[in-house]
Amino acid sequence: MYPVNGAVMMIQTGNSATDTAAAAVAASAFPGRAIVQIPLPSLDQGGGGIHCVTQQQPQS
């Protein structure tokens, strides 16, 4: 999980039962924040976990 302003980002594995349960746990741990699940294949293409793909990019 990666807490950000007003939300918590977390992986989505594609198993709807476990993804729903994990989102519920995150929602109870972070009341008032949106729970945003990111599909795991999207993270693989980005080159790492949630923390890695949310890092700053140099201006080109």
PDB file with SEQRES, HELIX, SHEET and CRYST1 records, atoms N, CA, C and O in Angstrom:
SEQRES   1 A   60  MET TYR PRO VAL ASN GLY ALA VAL MET MET ILE GLN THR          
SEQRES   2 A   60  GLY ASN SER ALA THR ASP THR ALA ALA ALA ALA VAL ALA          
SEQRES   3 A   60  ALA SER ALA PHE PRO GLY ARG ALA ILE VAL GLN ILE PRO          
SEQRES   4 A   60  LEU PRO SER LEU ASP GLN GLY GLY GLY GLY ILE HIS CYS          
SEQRES   5 A   60  VAL THR GLN GLN GLN PRO GLN SER                              
HELIX    1 AA1 SER A   16  ALA A   29  1                                  14    
HELIX    2 AA2 LEU A   40  GLY A   46  1                                   7    
HELIX    3 AA3 ILE A   50  VAL A   53  1                                   4    
SHEET    1 AA1 3 TYR A   2  VAL A   4  0                                        
SHEET    2 AA1 3 ALA A   7  GLN A  12 -1                                        
SHEET    3 AA1 3 ALA A  34  PRO A  39  1                                        
CRYST1    1.000    1.000    1.000  90.00  90.00  90.00 P 1           1          
ATOM      1  N   MET A   1       0.836  -1.181   0.000  1.00  0.00           N  
ATOM      2  CA  MET A   1       0.000   0.000   0.000  1.00  0.00           C  
ATOM      3  C   MET A   1       0.878   1.240   0.000  1.00  0.00           C  
ATOM      4  O   MET A   1       1.976   1.249   0.556  1.00  0.00           O  
ATOM      5  N   TYR A   2       0.368   2.280  -0.635  1.00  0.00           N  
ATOM      6  CA  TYR A   2       1.096   3.540  -0.731  1.00  0.00           C  
ATOM      7  C   TYR A   2       0.130   4.683  -0.412  1.00  0.00           C  
ATOM      8  O   TYR A   2      -0.659   5.081  -1.268  1.00  0.00           O  
ATOM      9  N   PRO A   3       0.186   5.217   0.828  1.00  0.00           N  
ATOM     10  CA  PRO A   3      -0.711   6.320   1.176  1.00  0.00           C  
ATOM     11  C   PRO A   3      -0.304   7.614   0.468  1.00  0.00           C  
ATOM     12  O   PRO A   3       0.875   7.966   0.432  1.00  0.00           O  
ATOM     13  N   VAL A   4      -1.266   8.300  -0.079  1.00  0.00           N  
ATOM     14  CA  VAL A   4      -1.062   9.611  -0.699  1.00  0.00           C  
ATOM     15  C   VAL A   4      -2.144  10.546  -0.149  1.00  0.00           C  
ATOM     16  O   VAL A   4      -3.030  10.107   0.585  1.00  0.00           O  
ATOM     17  N   ASN A   5      -2.075  11.813  -0.496  1.00  0.00           N  
ATOM     18  CA  ASN A   5      -3.071  12.761  -0.008  1.00  0.00           C  
ATOM     19  C   ASN A   5      -4.470  12.322  -0.421  1.00  0.00           C  
ATOM     20  O   ASN A   5      -4.786  12.277  -1.610  1.00  0.00           O  
ATOM     21  N   GLY A   6      -5.297  12.003   0.550  1.00  0.00           N  
ATOM     22  CA  GLY A   6      -6.688  11.669   0.299  1.00  0.00           C  
ATOM     23  C   GLY A   6      -6.958  10.286  -0.244  1.00  0.00           C  
ATOM     24  O   GLY A   6      -8.110   9.955  -0.526  1.00  0.00           O  
ATOM     25  N   ALA A   7      -5.926   9.460  -0.402  1.00  0.00           N  
ATOM     26  CA  ALA A   7      -6.142   8.129  -0.980  1.00  0.00           C  
ATOM     27  C   ALA A   7      -5.069   7.155  -0.503  1.00  0.00           C  
ATOM     28  O   ALA A   7      -4.064   7.544   0.093  1.00  0.00           O  
ATOM     29  N   VAL A   8      -5.311   5.896  -0.780  1.00  0.00           N  
ATOM     30  CA  VAL A   8      -4.327   4.847  -0.574  1.00  0.00           C  
ATOM     31  C   VAL A   8      -4.297   4.036  -1.859  1.00  0.00           C  
ATOM     32  O   VAL A   8      -5.328   3.545  -2.318  1.00  0.00           O  
ATOM     33  N   MET A   9      -3.113   3.899  -2.433  1.00  0.00           N  
ATOM     34  CA  MET A   9      -2.958   3.105  -3.648  1.00  0.00           C  
ATOM     35  C   MET A   9      -2.476   1.721  -3.244  1.00  0.00           C  
ATOM     36  O   MET A   9      -1.614   1.573  -2.377  1.00  0.00           O  
ATOM     37  N   MET A  10      -3.055   0.698  -3.896  1.00  0.00           N  
ATOM     38  CA  MET A  10      -2.661  -0.669  -3.602  1.00  0.00           C  
ATOM     39  C   MET A  10      -2.832  -1.537  -4.845  1.00  0.00           C  
ATOM     40  O   MET A  10      -3.531  -1.165  -5.788  1.00  0.00           O  
ATOM     41  N   ILE A  11      -2.190  -2.687  -4.830  1.00  0.00           N  
ATOM     42  CA  ILE A  11      -2.281  -3.557  -6.002  1.00  0.00           C  
ATOM     43  C   ILE A  11      -3.650  -4.216  -6.099  1.00  0.00           C  
ATOM     44  O   ILE A  11      -4.368  -4.363  -5.109  1.00  0.00           O  
ATOM     45  N   GLN A  12      -3.983  -4.603  -7.309  1.00  0.00           N  
ATOM     46  CA  GLN A  12      -5.180  -5.395  -7.598  1.00  0.00           C  
ATOM     47  C   GLN A  12      -4.693  -6.644  -8.323  1.00  0.00           C  
ATOM     48  O   GLN A  12      -4.120  -6.552  -9.408  1.00  0.00           O  
ATOM     49  N   THR A  13      -4.920  -7.808  -7.725  1.00  0.00           N  
ATOM     50  CA  THR A  13      -4.367  -9.049  -8.263  1.00  0.00           C  
ATOM     51  C   THR A  13      -5.199  -9.683  -9.361  1.00  0.00           C  
ATOM     52  O   THR A  13      -4.707 -10.511 -10.127  1.00  0.00           O  
ATOM     53  N   GLY A  14      -6.471  -9.288  -9.435  1.00  0.00           N  
ATOM     54  CA  GLY A  14      -7.359  -9.912 -10.408  1.00  0.00           C  
ATOM     55  C   GLY A  14      -8.279 -10.948  -9.789  1.00  0.00           C  
ATOM     56  O   GLY A  14      -9.177 -11.456 -10.461  1.00  0.00           O  
ATOM     57  N   ASN A  15      -8.071 -11.271  -8.520  1.00  0.00           N  
ATOM     58  CA  ASN A  15      -8.956 -12.173  -7.788  1.00  0.00           C  
ATOM     59  C   ASN A  15      -9.959 -11.287  -7.060  1.00  0.00           C  
ATOM     60  O   ASN A  15      -9.621 -10.666  -6.053  1.00  0.00           O  
ATOM     61  N   SER A  16     -11.183 -11.224  -7.561  1.00  0.00           N  
ATOM     62  CA  SER A  16     -12.145 -10.257  -7.041  1.00  0.00           C  
ATOM     63  C   SER A  16     -12.433 -10.447  -5.556  1.00  0.00           C  
ATOM     64  O   SER A  16     -12.651  -9.463  -4.848  1.00  0.00           O  
ATOM     65  N   ALA A  17     -12.440 -11.671  -5.073  1.00  0.00           N  
ATOM     66  CA  ALA A  17     -12.730 -11.909  -3.651  1.00  0.00           C  
ATOM     67  C   ALA A  17     -11.628 -11.341  -2.762  1.00  0.00           C  
ATOM     68  O   ALA A  17     -11.906 -10.631  -1.796  1.00  0.00           O  
ATOM     69  N   THR A  18     -10.389 -11.653  -3.088  1.00  0.00           N  
ATOM     70  CA  THR A  18      -9.295 -11.166  -2.249  1.00  0.00           C  
ATOM     71  C   THR A  18      -9.049  -9.678  -2.457  1.00  0.00           C  
ATOM     72  O   THR A  18      -8.686  -8.980  -1.511  1.00  0.00           O  
ATOM     73  N   ASP A  19      -9.240  -9.179  -3.671  1.00  0.00           N  
ATOM     74  CA  ASP A  19      -9.076  -7.734  -3.913  1.00  0.00           C  
ATOM     75  C   ASP A  19     -10.108  -6.933  -3.122  1.00  0.00           C  
ATOM     76  O   ASP A  19      -9.785  -5.888  -2.558  1.00  0.00           O  
ATOM     77  N   THR A  20     -11.342  -7.420  -3.081  1.00  0.00           N  
ATOM     78  CA  THR A  20     -12.395  -6.747  -2.324  1.00  0.00           C  
ATOM     79  C   THR A  20     -12.095  -6.781  -0.830  1.00  0.00           C  
ATOM     80  O   THR A  20     -12.264  -5.781  -0.133  1.00  0.00           O  
ATOM     81  N   ALA A  21     -11.649  -7.937  -0.342  1.00  0.00           N  
ATOM     82  CA  ALA A  21     -11.317  -8.068   1.082  1.00  0.00           C  
ATOM     83  C   ALA A  21     -10.142  -7.163   1.456  1.00  0.00           C  
ATOM     84  O   ALA A  21     -10.163  -6.522   2.506  1.00  0.00           O  
ATOM     85  N   ALA A  22      -9.130  -7.109   0.611  1.00  0.00           N  
ATOM     86  CA  ALA A  22      -7.965  -6.261   0.883  1.00  0.00           C  
ATOM     87  C   ALA A  22      -8.352  -4.786   0.874  1.00  0.00           C  
ATOM     88  O   ALA A  22      -7.864  -4.015   1.700  1.00  0.00           O  
ATOM     89  N   ALA A  23      -9.216  -4.388  -0.042  1.00  0.00           N  
ATOM     90  CA  ALA A  23      -9.676  -3.002  -0.091  1.00  0.00           C  
ATOM     91  C   ALA A  23     -10.463  -2.647   1.165  1.00  0.00           C  
ATOM     92  O   ALA A  23     -10.361  -1.528   1.668  1.00  0.00           O  
ATOM     93  N   ALA A  24     -11.242  -3.589   1.671  1.00  0.00           N  
ATOM     94  CA  ALA A  24     -12.002  -3.349   2.902  1.00  0.00           C  
ATOM     95  C   ALA A  24     -11.074  -3.164   4.097  1.00  0.00           C  
ATOM     96  O   ALA A  24     -11.316  -2.296   4.936  1.00  0.00           O  
ATOM     97  N   VAL A  25     -10.023  -3.960   4.185  1.00  0.00           N  
ATOM     98  CA  VAL A  25      -9.048  -3.814   5.268  1.00  0.00           C  
ATOM     99  C   VAL A  25      -8.360  -2.456   5.164  1.00  0.00           C  
ATOM    100  O   VAL A  25      -8.201  -1.761   6.168  1.00  0.00           O  
ATOM    101  N   ALA A  26      -7.953  -2.079   3.961  1.00  0.00           N  
ATOM    102  CA  ALA A  26      -7.304  -0.782   3.765  1.00  0.00           C  
ATOM    103  C   ALA A  26      -8.240   0.362   4.128  1.00  0.00           C  
ATOM    104  O   ALA A  26      -7.814   1.341   4.742  1.00  0.00           O  
ATOM    105  N   ALA A  27      -9.505   0.250   3.756  1.00  0.00           N  
ATOM    106  CA  ALA A  27     -10.481   1.295   4.064  1.00  0.00           C  
ATOM    107  C   ALA A  27     -10.664   1.445   5.572  1.00  0.00           C  
ATOM    108  O   ALA A  27     -10.829   2.560   6.068  1.00  0.00           O  
ATOM    109  N   SER A  28     -10.637   0.332   6.303  1.00  0.00           N  
ATOM    110  CA  SER A  28     -10.787   0.431   7.754  1.00  0.00           C  
ATOM    111  C   SER A  28      -9.528   1.000   8.405  1.00  0.00           C  
ATOM    112  O   SER A  28      -9.610   1.664   9.438  1.00  0.00           O  
ATOM    113  N   ALA A  29      -8.375   0.746   7.812  1.00  0.00           N  
ATOM    114  CA  ALA A  29      -7.119   1.264   8.353  1.00  0.00           C  
ATOM    115  C   ALA A  29      -6.898   2.736   8.002  1.00  0.00           C  
ATOM    116  O   ALA A  29      -6.198   3.452   8.718  1.00  0.00           O  
ATOM    117  N   PHE A  30      -7.495   3.180   6.904  1.00  0.00           N  
ATOM    118  CA  PHE A  30      -7.329   4.558   6.434  1.00  0.00           C  
ATOM    119  C   PHE A  30      -8.698   5.195   6.209  1.00  0.00           C  
ATOM    120  O   PHE A  30      -9.071   5.458   5.066  1.00  0.00           O  
ATOM    121  N   PRO A  31      -9.450   5.446   7.278  1.00  0.00           N  
ATOM    122  CA  PRO A  31     -10.789   6.020   7.097  1.00  0.00           C  
ATOM    123  C   PRO A  31     -10.722   7.398   6.446  1.00  0.00           C  
ATOM    124  O   PRO A  31      -9.839   8.201   6.746  1.00  0.00           O  
ATOM    125  N   GLY A  32     -11.670   7.653   5.550  1.00  0.00           N  
ATOM    126  CA  GLY A  32     -11.734   8.950   4.882  1.00  0.00           C  
ATOM    127  C   GLY A  32     -10.873   9.064   3.642  1.00  0.00           C  
ATOM    128  O   GLY A  32     -10.896  10.096   2.971  1.00  0.00           O  
ATOM    129  N   ARG A  33     -10.120   8.035   3.323  1.00  0.00           N  
ATOM    130  CA  ARG A  33      -9.293   8.062   2.106  1.00  0.00           C  
ATOM    131  C   ARG A  33      -9.890   7.131   1.052  1.00  0.00           C  
ATOM    132  O   ARG A  33     -10.432   6.072   1.372  1.00  0.00           O  
ATOM    133  N   ALA A  34      -9.783   7.541  -0.190  1.00  0.00           N  
ATOM    134  CA  ALA A  34     -10.212   6.682  -1.298  1.00  0.00           C  
ATOM    135  C   ALA A  34      -9.218   5.529  -1.432  1.00  0.00           C  
ATOM    136  O   ALA A  34      -8.012   5.721  -1.280  1.00  0.00           O  
ATOM    137  N   ILE A  35      -9.724   4.347  -1.714  1.00  0.00           N  
ATOM    138  CA  ILE A  35      -8.866   3.184  -1.953  1.00  0.00           C  
ATOM    139  C   ILE A  35      -8.795   2.976  -3.457  1.00  0.00           C  
ATOM    140  O   ILE A  35      -9.806   2.704  -4.105  1.00  0.00           O  
ATOM    141  N   VAL A  36      -7.599   3.107  -4.004  1.00  0.00           N  
ATOM    142  CA  VAL A  36      -7.388   2.993  -5.451  1.00  0.00           C  
ATOM    143  C   VAL A  36      -6.568   1.741  -5.709  1.00  0.00           C  
ATOM    144  O   VAL A  36      -5.412   1.651  -5.295  1.00  0.00           O  
ATOM    145  N   GLN A  37      -7.169   0.770  -6.396  1.00  0.00           N  
ATOM    146  CA  GLN A  37      -6.447  -0.455  -6.719  1.00  0.00           C  
ATOM    147  C   GLN A  37      -5.912  -0.368  -8.146  1.00  0.00           C  
ATOM    148  O   GLN A  37      -6.634  -0.010  -9.076  1.00  0.00           O  
ATOM    149  N   ILE A  38      -4.642  -0.701  -8.296  1.00  0.00           N  
ATOM    150  CA  ILE A  38      -3.970  -0.660  -9.592  1.00  0.00           C  
ATOM    151  C   ILE A  38      -3.698  -2.098 -10.015  1.00  0.00           C  
ATOM    152  O   ILE A  38      -3.080  -2.856  -9.267  1.00  0.00           O  
ATOM    153  N   PRO A  39      -4.160  -2.490 -11.228  1.00  0.00           N  
ATOM    154  CA  PRO A  39      -3.928  -3.871 -11.676  1.00  0.00           C  
ATOM    155  C   PRO A  39      -2.440  -4.215 -11.699  1.00  0.00           C  
ATOM    156  O   PRO A  39      -1.624  -3.435 -12.190  1.00  0.00           O  
ATOM    157  N   LEU A  40      -2.099  -5.366 -11.175  1.00  0.00           N  
ATOM    158  CA  LEU A  40      -0.713  -5.802 -11.069  1.00  0.00           C  
ATOM    159  C   LEU A  40       0.040  -5.774 -12.398  1.00  0.00           C  
ATOM    160  O   LEU A  40       1.191  -5.337 -12.407  1.00  0.00           O  
ATOM    161  N   PRO A  41      -0.540  -6.215 -13.530  1.00  0.00           N  
ATOM    162  CA  PRO A  41       0.213  -6.141 -14.793  1.00  0.00           C  
ATOM    163  C   PRO A  41       0.633  -4.715 -15.151  1.00  0.00           C  
ATOM    164  O   PRO A  41       1.677  -4.528 -15.777  1.00  0.00           O  
ATOM    165  N   SER A  42      -0.145  -3.718 -14.773  1.00  0.00           N  
ATOM    166  CA  SER A  42       0.232  -2.328 -15.047  1.00  0.00           C  
ATOM    167  C   SER A  42       1.495  -1.956 -14.289  1.00  0.00           C  
ATOM    168  O   SER A  42       2.337  -1.219 -14.802  1.00  0.00           O  
ATOM    169  N   LEU A  43       1.628  -2.459 -13.076  1.00  0.00           N  
ATOM    170  CA  LEU A  43       2.827  -2.165 -12.289  1.00  0.00           C  
ATOM    171  C   LEU A  43       4.048  -2.849 -12.875  1.00  0.00           C  
ATOM    172  O   LEU A  43       5.136  -2.273 -12.903  1.00  0.00           O  
ATOM    173  N   ASP A  44       3.868  -4.085 -13.346  1.00  0.00           N  
ATOM    174  CA  ASP A  44       4.993  -4.795 -13.957  1.00  0.00           C  
ATOM    175  C   ASP A  44       5.548  -4.019 -15.142  1.00  0.00           C  
ATOM    176  O   ASP A  44       6.763  -3.940 -15.325  1.00  0.00           O  
ATOM    177  N   GLN A  45       4.660  -3.447 -15.946  1.00  0.00           N  
ATOM    178  CA  GLN A  45       5.094  -2.690 -17.115  1.00  0.00           C  
ATOM    179  C   GLN A  45       5.777  -1.386 -16.711  1.00  0.00           C  
ATOM    180  O   GLN A  45       6.624  -0.871 -17.441  1.00  0.00           O  
ATOM    181  N   GLY A  46       5.404  -0.854 -15.540  1.00  0.00           N  
ATOM    182  CA  GLY A  46       5.989   0.393 -15.069  1.00  0.00           C  
ATOM    183  C   GLY A  46       7.355   0.221 -14.441  1.00  0.00           C  
ATOM    184  O   GLY A  46       8.056   1.204 -14.200  1.00  0.00           O  
ATOM    185  N   GLY A  47       7.741  -1.009 -14.174  1.00  0.00           N  
ATOM    186  CA  GLY A  47       9.080  -1.248 -13.665  1.00  0.00           C  
ATOM    187  C   GLY A  47       9.190  -1.302 -12.155  1.00  0.00           C  
ATOM    188  O   GLY A  47      10.118  -0.721 -11.593  1.00  0.00           O  
ATOM    189  N   GLY A  48       8.286  -1.971 -11.490  1.00  0.00           N  
ATOM    190  CA  GLY A  48       8.406  -2.129 -10.047  1.00  0.00           C  
ATOM    191  C   GLY A  48       7.082  -2.063  -9.342  1.00  0.00           C  
ATOM    192  O   GLY A  48       6.027  -2.254  -9.947  1.00  0.00           O  
ATOM    193  N   GLY A  49       7.143  -1.789  -8.054  1.00  0.00           N  
ATOM    194  CA  GLY A  49       5.938  -1.684  -7.249  1.00  0.00           C  
ATOM    195  C   GLY A  49       5.335  -0.294  -7.324  1.00  0.00           C  
ATOM    196  O   GLY A  49       5.778   0.552  -8.100  1.00  0.00           O  
ATOM    197  N   ILE A  50       4.319  -0.075  -6.506  1.00  0.00           N  
ATOM    198  CA  ILE A  50       3.624   1.210  -6.516  1.00  0.00           C  
ATOM    199  C   ILE A  50       4.584   2.341  -6.202  1.00  0.00           C  
ATOM    200  O   ILE A  50       4.533   3.389  -6.845  1.00  0.00           O  
ATOM    201  N   HIS A  51       5.458   2.150  -5.225  1.00  0.00           N  
ATOM    202  CA  HIS A  51       6.397   3.213  -4.861  1.00  0.00           C  
ATOM    203  C   HIS A  51       7.299   3.568  -6.047  1.00  0.00           C  
ATOM    204  O   HIS A  51       7.552   4.745  -6.304  1.00  0.00           O  
ATOM    205  N   CYS A  52       7.777   2.562  -6.761  1.00  0.00           N  
ATOM    206  CA  CYS A  52       8.697   2.801  -7.881  1.00  0.00           C  
ATOM    207  C   CYS A  52       8.034   3.583  -9.019  1.00  0.00           C  
ATOM    208  O   CYS A  52       8.645   4.485  -9.591  1.00  0.00           O  
ATOM    209  N   VAL A  53       6.795   3.239  -9.344  1.00  0.00           N  
ATOM    210  CA  VAL A  53       6.145   3.879 -10.497  1.00  0.00           C  
ATOM    211  C   VAL A  53       5.548   5.237 -10.166  1.00  0.00           C  
ATOM    212  O   VAL A  53       5.041   5.919 -11.057  1.00  0.00           O  
ATOM    213  N   THR A  54       5.598   5.647  -8.893  1.00  0.00           N  
ATOM    214  CA  THR A  54       5.067   6.960  -8.531  1.00  0.00           C  
ATOM    215  C   THR A  54       6.165   7.984  -8.297  1.00  0.00           C  
ATOM    216  O   THR A  54       5.890   9.090  -7.833  1.00  0.00           O  
ATOM    217  N   GLN A  55       7.387   7.636  -8.608  1.00  0.00           N  
ATOM    218  CA  GLN A  55       8.496   8.561  -8.379  1.00  0.00           C  
ATOM    219  C   GLN A  55       8.518   9.671  -9.437  1.00  0.00           C  
ATOM    220  O   GLN A  55       7.922   9.558 -10.508  1.00  0.00           O  
ATOM    221  N   GLN A  56       9.209  10.715  -9.099  1.00  0.00           N  
ATOM    222  CA  GLN A  56       9.308  11.881  -9.978  1.00  0.00           C  
ATOM    223  C   GLN A  56      10.026  11.517 -11.279  1.00  0.00           C  
ATOM    224  O   GLN A  56      10.910  10.661 -11.309  1.00  0.00           O  
ATOM    225  N   GLN A  57       9.625  12.181 -12.325  1.00  0.00           N  
ATOM    226  CA  GLN A  57      10.274  12.007 -13.624  1.00  0.00           C  
ATOM    227  C   GLN A  57      10.953  13.334 -13.985  1.00  0.00           C  
ATOM    228  O   GLN A  57      10.360  14.398 -13.804  1.00  0.00           O  
ATOM    229  N   PRO A  58      12.171  13.283 -14.486  1.00  0.00           N  
ATOM    230  CA  PRO A  58      12.837  14.536 -14.855  1.00  0.00           C  
ATOM    231  C   PRO A  58      12.111  15.222 -16.007  1.00  0.00           C  
ATOM    232  O   PRO A  58      11.565  14.560 -16.890  1.00  0.00           O  
ATOM    233  N   GLN A  59      12.110  16.539 -15.991  1.00  0.00           N  
ATOM    234  CA  GLN A  59      11.488  17.288 -17.069  1.00  0.00           C  
ATOM    235  C   GLN A  59      12.343  17.124 -18.328  1.00  0.00           C  
ATOM    236  O   GLN A  59      13.567  17.249 -18.281  1.00  0.00           O  
ATOM    237  N   SER A  60      11.681  16.843 -19.449  1.00  0.00           N  
ATOM    238  CA  SER A  60      12.463  16.646 -20.677  1.00  0.00           C  
ATOM    239  C   SER A  60      12.472  17.883 -21.534  1.00  0.00           C  
ATOM    240  O   SER A  60      13.083  17.890 -22.602  1.00  0.00           O  
TER     241      SER A  60                                                      
END                                                                             
